[in-house]
Amino acid sequence: MKTEIKFGTDGWRGIIAEDFTFANVDKVALASAEYFKKASRRDRRTPVLVIGYDARFLSKEFAERTALVAGNAGLRVKIADKVAATPMVSLMTKNLNAVGGVVITASHNPPKYNGFKLKGHFGGPAYPEEVEKVEAQLARVAKKGFIHSKNSLQQLVEKGTVEYIDMTEMYVRDLSRKLDLKRIQDSGIRILHDAMYGAGMNVLNRIVPSVKQIHGSYNPSFGGINPEPIEKNLAELSTRVKSEGYHIGIATDGDADRVGALDEEGCYVDSHRIFCVLLKYLVEVKNWRGEVAKSFTVTDVLDKQCEKYGLRLHTTAVGFKHIGRLMTDRDILVGGEESGGLGVKGHIPERDGIYVGLLMCEMMIKRQKRLSELVVELADEFGERHYRRIDHHITLKEKTAIMKKFSTKMKSLAGYPVTNVETIDGFKYYVDNGWLLVRPSGTEPLIRFYAEAESVEKAEKMLRSAME
């Protein structure tokens, strides 16, 4: 049975051995290489492709297969010599003035998945129009058939066409210029990092030696927990932060481009609050200016902050590729999404869980406040907001049928009058002091239900109503 290969919200993802096979990776790798070759000639960029991979089952082998195909297609390849986080690949792509990058990763998806992310020369997710051109090239590759490589990987290495490089060392040096790492190290702040068996393993404690780490060994099953840094997956981190006296717990996802945080009591601090407290720090303490970009699923507290600070706010469809585009085209101070992906001015137009985690530590030290105090301060100034999300697993057929049940004509939700409806990405229903969003996932077979309100009870009531 032929598998349809489609790029979703964040790359092409599939189930290993069912969709994500070496035969399909060959096709996607060739289509990507052909596109990047044309782009290098058009834009006069170095015909180099940067390739990295996460700690999933067969990720290294899929990355080497991509290097083999790209090298035989006429590109020079710089491939990671070990597991590399997505932001490392993006940074290396930018620093080398390479034509593009590829990361073999399924990010936070369950262990049976793997994926293929495309990176632009600017050091962020490839633009939507670039992805469309790769998909068009993929159709041509599929039509004429894949031609097997002339040279082996070893022969390409011997010729210098493919080169293994240390991306971690370059990344560590870069962060040392952008963060006050000495102050973090000397402050005595106690940091516990949950690498979630992902690509962030052995990185934070290399940047700041005092950082302690859990789940930092090779385990492609991720210990039975999906490598997504959300509350339900961080029970051990929460227990240890509180019982062992850490000031902050930081969790990074499967490819370390997303972050989750726990305060000194082991209480989960969601990505909305991380976004907001960091914006407050960047504007009020570091005196940075610029615009702000958020995805459709992010808290409306940001709207209030931008109004107070006089900052322009952009709201995009879900997918960091939309925010990354704004970060390359405009002076974006900080951009982020509900899933824990944040990009900050002066770094790269890319999510980076490691960088953001350390920036939070810098913030706590310079503001001389615990993370819990920063969260309370935010609520005192801009009002209480509580967020909840339900992921409902379904088939593709069910997904279409369920989405048809929602429309712009809904007049009330859980007894609350609907005051406005937006359809940037799914259906977002606004009520007094809250909202609910229903949208199909672009990376998994599920529908997501999101809600925010001034109380947990109200948010959960709206979710129940939508589910019913």
C-alpha positions as CSV (number, residue, x, y, z in Angstrom):
1,M,0.0,0.0,0.0
2,K,1.4,3.4,-1.0
3,T,1.7,5.9,1.8
4,E,0.7,9.5,1.2
5,I,3.6,11.7,2.4
6,K,2.3,15.1,3.6
7,F,4.0,17.8,5.6
8,G,1.8,19.0,8.5
9,T,2.1,21.7,11.1
10,D,5.8,20.9,11.8
11,G,7.3,18.6,9.1
12,W,6.4,15.1,7.9
13,R,5.7,12.6,10.6
14,G,4.8,8.9,10.4
15,I,4.8,5.7,12.3
16,I,8.2,3.9,12.0
17,A,8.1,0.9,9.7
18,E,4.6,1.7,8.6
19,D,4.8,5.2,7.0
20,F,8.2,6.3,8.1
21,T,10.4,3.8,6.2
22,F,13.8,4.0,4.5
23,A,12.1,3.9,1.1
24,N,9.9,6.9,2.0
25,V,12.8,8.8,3.6
26,D,14.8,8.3,0.4
27,K,12.0,10.1,-1.6
28,V,11.6,12.9,0.9
29,A,15.4,13.3,1.1
30,L,15.8,13.5,-2.7
31,A,12.9,15.9,-3.0
32,S,14.4,18.1,-0.3
33,A,17.9,17.9,-1.9
34,E,16.6,18.8,-5.3
35,Y,14.7,21.8,-3.9
36,F,17.7,23.1,-1.9
37,K,20.1,22.7,-4.9
38,K,17.8,25.0,-6.9
39,A,17.6,27.4,-4.0
40,S,21.3,27.6,-3.6
41,R,21.7,28.6,-7.2
42,R,18.8,31.0,-7.1
43,D,19.9,32.7,-3.8
44,R,23.7,32.2,-4.3
45,R,24.0,30.3,-1.0
46,T,26.5,27.7,-0.1
47,P,25.2,24.3,-1.4
48,V,25.5,22.8,2.1
49,L,22.8,20.8,3.8
50,V,23.0,20.5,7.6
51,I,21.5,17.3,9.1
52,G,20.8,16.5,12.7
53,Y,18.8,13.8,14.6
54,D,17.2,13.1,17.9
55,A,17.3,10.0,20.2
56,R,14.5,8.1,18.7
57,F,14.7,4.5,17.3
58,L,16.7,4.5,14.0
59,S,17.0,8.4,14.0
60,K,20.7,8.2,13.3
61,E,20.3,5.7,10.5
62,F,17.5,7.8,8.9
63,A,19.8,10.9,9.2
64,E,22.7,9.0,7.5
65,R,20.3,7.8,4.8
66,T,19.3,11.4,4.2
67,A,23.0,12.4,4.0
68,L,23.7,9.6,1.5
69,V,20.9,10.7,-0.8
70,A,21.7,14.4,-0.5
71,G,25.4,13.9,-1.0
72,N,24.8,11.8,-4.2
73,A,22.3,14.5,-5.4
74,G,25.1,17.1,-5.4
75,L,25.0,18.8,-2.1
76,R,27.7,18.9,0.5
77,V,26.5,17.7,3.9
78,K,27.4,18.5,7.5
79,I,25.8,15.9,9.7
80,A,25.8,15.8,13.5
81,D,28.3,13.4,15.0
82,K,25.8,12.5,17.8
83,V,22.3,13.3,18.9
84,A,21.6,17.0,18.3
85,A,18.7,19.3,19.4
86,T,16.6,21.0,16.7
87,P,17.9,24.5,17.7
88,M,21.5,23.2,17.3
89,V,20.7,22.3,13.6
90,S,19.0,25.6,13.0
91,L,21.9,27.6,14.5
92,M,24.4,25.6,12.5
93,T,22.4,26.2,9.3
94,K,22.5,29.9,9.9
95,N,26.1,30.1,11.0
96,L,27.4,28.1,8.0
97,N,25.2,30.2,5.6
98,A,24.0,26.8,4.5
99,V,21.1,26.5,2.0
100,G,19.0,24.6,4.5
101,G,18.8,22.0,7.2
102,V,17.0,18.7,8.1
103,V,16.2,17.3,11.5
104,I,15.1,13.7,11.9
105,T,12.7,13.9,14.8
106,A,9.1,13.5,15.8
107,S,9.5,16.1,18.5
108,H,7.0,15.3,21.4
109,N,5.1,12.5,19.5
110,P,4.9,9.0,21.0
111,P,7.9,6.7,20.4
112,K,6.4,4.8,17.5
113,Y,6.7,8.0,15.4
114,N,9.6,9.6,13.6
115,G,9.7,12.7,11.5
116,F,11.5,14.9,9.0
117,K,11.7,18.7,9.7
118,L,13.0,21.2,7.2
119,K,15.0,24.3,8.2
120,G,15.5,27.4,6.2
121,H,18.9,29.1,5.6
122,F,18.0,31.8,8.2
123,G,18.0,29.3,11.1
124,G,14.3,28.5,11.6
125,P,11.5,26.4,10.3
126,A,11.3,26.5,6.5
127,Y,8.7,28.9,5.2
128,P,5.3,27.4,4.1
129,E,6.0,28.2,0.5
130,E,9.3,26.3,0.7
131,V,7.6,23.3,2.1
132,E,5.1,23.4,-0.7
133,K,7.9,23.4,-3.3
134,V,9.4,20.4,-1.6
135,E,6.1,18.6,-1.7
136,A,5.8,19.5,-5.4
137,Q,9.3,18.1,-6.0
138,L,8.3,15.0,-4.0
139,A,5.4,14.3,-6.4
140,R,7.8,14.4,-9.3
141,V,10.2,12.1,-7.5
142,A,7.4,9.6,-6.8
143,K,6.3,9.7,-10.4
144,K,9.6,9.0,-12.0
145,G,10.9,6.7,-9.2
146,F,13.8,6.8,-6.9
147,I,17.3,6.2,-8.4
148,H,19.6,4.5,-5.9
149,S,22.8,6.2,-4.9
150,K,26.0,5.8,-6.8
151,N,28.4,6.3,-3.9
152,S,28.2,4.7,-0.5
153,L,28.1,6.9,2.6
154,Q,31.7,5.9,3.4
155,Q,32.8,7.0,-0.1
156,L,31.1,10.3,0.3
157,V,32.9,10.8,3.7
158,E,36.2,10.0,2.1
159,K,35.6,12.5,-0.7
160,G,34.7,15.2,1.8
161,T,31.2,15.5,0.5
162,V,29.7,14.4,3.8
163,E,31.3,15.5,7.1
164,Y,30.4,14.7,10.6
165,I,30.6,17.7,12.9
166,D,30.2,18.6,16.6
167,M,27.1,20.8,16.8
168,T,26.9,20.8,20.6
169,E,30.2,22.6,21.1
170,M,29.2,25.4,18.7
171,Y,25.9,25.7,20.4
172,V,27.4,26.0,23.9
173,R,29.8,28.7,22.8
174,D,26.9,30.6,21.2
175,L,24.7,30.6,24.3
176,S,27.7,31.7,26.4
177,R,27.6,35.0,24.5
178,K,23.9,35.5,24.8
179,L,23.2,34.6,28.5
180,D,24.8,35.5,31.8
181,L,26.0,32.0,32.4
182,K,28.6,32.9,35.0
183,R,26.0,34.7,37.1
184,I,23.7,31.7,36.8
185,Q,26.5,29.3,37.9
186,D,27.8,31.6,40.7
187,S,24.3,32.4,42.1
188,G,23.8,29.1,43.8
189,I,20.4,28.6,42.0
190,R,19.6,24.9,42.1
191,I,18.3,23.6,38.7
192,L,17.0,20.2,37.9
193,H,16.6,19.3,34.3
194,D,14.4,16.6,33.0
195,A,15.8,15.7,29.5
196,M,12.9,13.3,29.0
197,Y,15.3,11.0,27.2
198,G,15.4,13.5,24.4
199,A,18.0,15.5,22.4
200,G,18.5,17.9,25.3
201,M,20.3,15.2,27.4
202,N,23.7,16.2,28.7
203,V,23.5,19.8,27.3
204,L,22.2,22.0,30.2
205,N,24.7,20.5,32.6
206,R,27.4,21.1,30.1
207,I,26.5,24.7,29.7
208,V,26.0,25.2,33.5
209,P,27.9,22.5,35.4
210,S,25.8,22.8,38.6
211,V,22.6,21.7,36.8
212,K,21.5,18.2,37.8
213,Q,19.8,16.0,35.3
214,I,17.2,13.1,35.2
215,H,16.2,10.9,32.3
216,G,19.4,11.7,30.4
217,S,20.3,8.3,29.0
218,Y,19.5,6.7,25.6
219,N,15.9,5.2,25.8
220,P,14.0,5.3,22.5
221,S,10.8,4.3,24.4
222,F,11.1,7.5,26.6
223,G,10.5,5.4,29.7
224,G,6.9,4.9,28.6
225,I,6.0,8.6,28.8
226,N,5.7,10.8,25.6
227,P,8.5,13.3,25.6
228,E,6.2,16.3,25.9
229,P,7.0,18.7,28.8
230,I,3.4,19.1,30.1
231,E,2.1,18.6,33.6
232,K,0.9,15.0,33.3
233,N,4.4,13.9,32.1
234,L,6.4,15.6,34.8
235,A,5.4,13.8,38.0
236,E,8.9,12.6,38.9
237,L,10.4,16.0,38.2
238,S,7.8,17.7,40.4
239,T,8.4,15.3,43.3
240,R,12.2,15.7,43.2
241,V,12.1,19.5,42.8
242,K,10.1,19.8,46.0
243,S,11.6,17.1,48.0
244,E,15.3,17.9,47.1
245,G,15.1,21.6,47.4
246,Y,15.5,22.8,43.8
247,H,14.6,26.4,42.9
248,I,13.3,25.4,39.4
249,G,12.6,22.3,37.3
250,I,13.2,22.6,33.6
251,A,11.9,20.0,31.1
252,T,12.7,19.8,27.4
253,D,10.9,17.7,24.8
254,G,12.1,15.0,22.4
255,D,14.1,17.4,20.2
256,A,14.6,20.1,22.9
257,D,12.9,22.9,21.1
258,R,10.1,23.1,23.7
259,V,10.3,23.8,27.4
260,G,8.2,23.1,30.5
261,A,8.8,24.5,34.0
262,L,8.1,23.8,37.6
263,D,8.4,26.2,40.5
264,E,10.2,25.5,43.8
265,E,7.1,23.8,45.2
266,G,7.0,21.4,42.2
267,C,4.0,23.2,40.8
268,Y,3.7,23.2,37.0
269,V,4.1,26.6,35.3
270,D,2.4,26.4,31.9
271,S,3.8,27.8,28.7
272,H,1.4,30.7,28.7
273,R,2.8,31.9,32.0
274,I,6.4,31.3,30.9
275,F,5.7,33.5,27.8
276,C,4.2,36.3,29.9
277,V,6.8,36.4,32.7
278,L,9.6,36.4,30.1
279,L,8.0,39.2,28.2
280,K,7.7,41.2,31.4
281,Y,11.4,40.6,32.1
282,L,12.6,41.5,28.6
283,V,10.7,44.8,28.6
284,E,10.9,46.0,32.2
285,V,14.3,44.7,33.2
286,K,16.4,44.3,30.0
287,N,14.6,47.3,28.4
288,W,14.2,45.5,25.1
289,R,11.6,46.6,22.5
290,G,10.0,45.1,19.5
291,E,6.8,43.3,18.4
292,V,5.2,40.2,19.9
293,A,4.0,37.1,18.0
294,K,1.7,34.4,19.4
295,S,-0.1,31.4,18.0
296,F,-3.9,31.3,18.1
297,T,-3.9,29.0,21.1
298,V,-2.0,31.3,23.5
299,T,-3.4,33.3,26.4
300,D,-5.0,36.6,26.0
301,V,-2.9,38.0,29.0
302,L,-0.4,38.7,26.3
303,D,-2.9,41.1,24.6
304,K,-3.1,43.0,27.9
305,Q,0.6,43.1,28.3
306,C,1.2,44.4,24.7
307,E,-1.4,47.1,25.3
308,K,0.3,48.2,28.4
309,Y,3.8,48.2,26.9
310,G,2.7,49.7,23.6
311,L,3.9,46.7,21.6
312,R,2.3,45.4,18.4
313,L,0.9,41.9,18.7
314,H,0.6,39.4,15.8
315,T,-1.6,36.3,16.1
316,T,-0.9,33.4,13.8
317,A,-2.2,30.0,12.9
318,V,-0.7,27.1,14.9
319,G,2.8,26.1,13.8
320,F,6.1,27.9,14.7
321,K,6.8,28.2,11.0
322,H,4.3,31.2,11.0
323,I,6.0,32.8,14.0
324,G,9.5,32.1,12.6
325,R,8.5,33.9,9.4
326,L,7.6,37.0,11.4
327,M,10.9,36.7,13.3
328,T,12.8,36.9,10.1
329,D,10.7,39.7,8.5
330,R,10.0,41.9,11.5
331,D,11.6,43.0,14.8
332,I,9.9,40.4,17.0
333,L,10.9,40.6,20.6
334,V,9.5,37.2,21.6
335,G,7.3,34.8,19.7
336,G,5.7,31.6,21.0
337,E,3.0,29.0,21.1
338,E,0.9,27.1,23.6
339,S,3.0,23.9,23.3
340,G,6.0,25.4,25.0
341,G,7.9,26.6,22.0
342,L,9.4,30.1,22.4
343,G,11.8,32.2,20.2
344,V,13.6,35.3,21.5
345,K,15.1,38.3,19.8
346,G,18.9,38.1,19.4
347,H,19.0,34.3,19.2
348,I,17.5,32.5,16.2
349,P,14.0,32.5,14.7
350,E,13.4,29.1,16.2
351,R,12.0,27.5,19.3
352,D,14.7,26.6,21.8
353,G,13.8,24.9,25.1
354,I,17.4,25.0,26.4
355,Y,17.9,28.7,25.8
356,V,14.5,29.6,27.2
357,G,15.0,27.5,30.3
358,L,18.3,29.2,31.1
359,L,16.8,32.6,30.3
360,M,14.2,31.9,33.0
361,C,17.0,31.2,35.5
362,E,18.7,34.4,34.5
363,M,15.4,36.2,35.1
364,M,14.8,34.7,38.5
365,I,18.3,35.7,39.6
366,K,18.2,39.3,38.3
367,R,14.7,39.9,39.6
368,Q,15.5,38.2,42.9
369,K,12.2,36.4,42.9
370,R,11.1,32.8,43.0
371,L,9.2,31.5,40.0
372,S,6.1,31.1,42.1
373,E,6.3,34.8,43.0
374,L,6.7,35.9,39.4
375,V,3.5,33.9,38.5
376,V,1.6,35.5,41.4
377,E,2.9,39.0,40.4
378,L,1.6,38.4,36.8
379,A,-1.9,37.4,38.0
380,D,-2.1,40.4,40.4
381,E,-1.3,42.8,37.6
382,F,-3.2,41.3,34.6
383,G,-5.9,39.1,36.3
384,E,-6.3,35.4,36.9
385,R,-6.3,33.1,33.9
386,H,-6.5,29.3,33.9
387,Y,-5.9,27.1,30.9
388,R,-6.9,23.6,30.1
389,R,-6.5,21.3,27.1
390,I,-8.0,17.9,26.0
391,D,-6.5,15.9,23.2
392,H,-9.2,13.6,21.7
393,H,-7.8,10.7,19.6
394,I,-9.8,9.9,16.5
395,T,-9.5,8.5,12.9
396,L,-9.2,10.9,9.9
397,K,-12.8,10.2,9.0
398,E,-14.0,11.0,12.5
399,K,-11.9,14.1,12.6
400,T,-13.7,15.5,9.5
401,A,-17.1,14.6,10.9
402,I,-16.5,16.1,14.3
403,M,-15.2,19.4,12.9
404,K,-18.4,19.7,10.9
405,K,-20.3,19.9,14.1
406,F,-18.7,23.3,14.9
407,S,-19.5,26.5,13.1
408,T,-19.4,30.3,13.3
409,K,-23.1,30.2,14.2
410,M,-22.8,29.0,17.8
411,K,-24.6,31.4,20.1
412,S,-23.7,30.0,23.5
413,L,-21.2,27.6,25.1
414,A,-21.8,25.9,28.4
415,G,-24.5,28.5,29.1
416,Y,-22.2,31.5,28.4
417,P,-23.1,33.8,25.5
418,V,-20.6,33.6,22.6
419,T,-19.4,37.2,22.0
420,N,-17.2,36.5,19.0
421,V,-15.9,33.7,16.8
422,E,-12.5,33.6,15.1
423,T,-11.4,31.0,12.5
424,I,-7.7,31.6,12.0
425,D,-7.1,27.9,12.8
426,G,-10.1,26.0,13.9
427,F,-13.1,27.6,15.7
428,K,-12.4,29.9,18.6
429,Y,-15.4,31.0,20.6
430,Y,-15.0,34.0,22.9
431,V,-17.2,34.4,26.0
432,D,-17.0,37.0,28.8
433,N,-13.5,36.5,30.5
434,G,-12.6,33.4,28.5
435,W,-12.5,31.4,25.3
436,L,-12.6,27.9,23.8
437,L,-10.8,26.7,20.7
438,V,-11.5,23.5,18.7
439,R,-8.9,22.5,16.1
440,P,-7.6,19.4,14.4
441,S,-3.9,18.6,15.1
442,G,-1.6,19.0,12.2
443,T,0.9,16.3,13.4
444,E,-1.3,13.6,15.0
445,P,-4.7,11.9,14.4
446,L,-6.5,13.9,17.0
447,I,-8.6,17.0,17.7
448,R,-7.5,19.4,20.4
449,F,-9.9,21.3,22.7
450,Y,-8.4,24.3,24.4
451,A,-10.0,26.6,27.0
452,E,-9.0,29.6,29.1
453,A,-11.0,31.5,31.7
454,E,-10.7,33.3,35.0
455,S,-11.3,30.1,36.9
456,V,-10.4,26.4,36.5
457,E,-14.1,25.5,36.9
458,K,-15.2,27.7,34.1
459,A,-12.5,26.5,31.7
460,E,-13.3,22.8,32.5
461,K,-17.1,23.5,32.1
462,M,-16.5,24.9,28.6
463,L,-14.3,21.9,27.7
464,R,-17.0,19.4,28.9
465,S,-19.6,21.3,26.8
466,A,-17.5,21.2,23.7
467,M,-16.7,17.5,24.2
468,E,-20.4,16.6,24.6
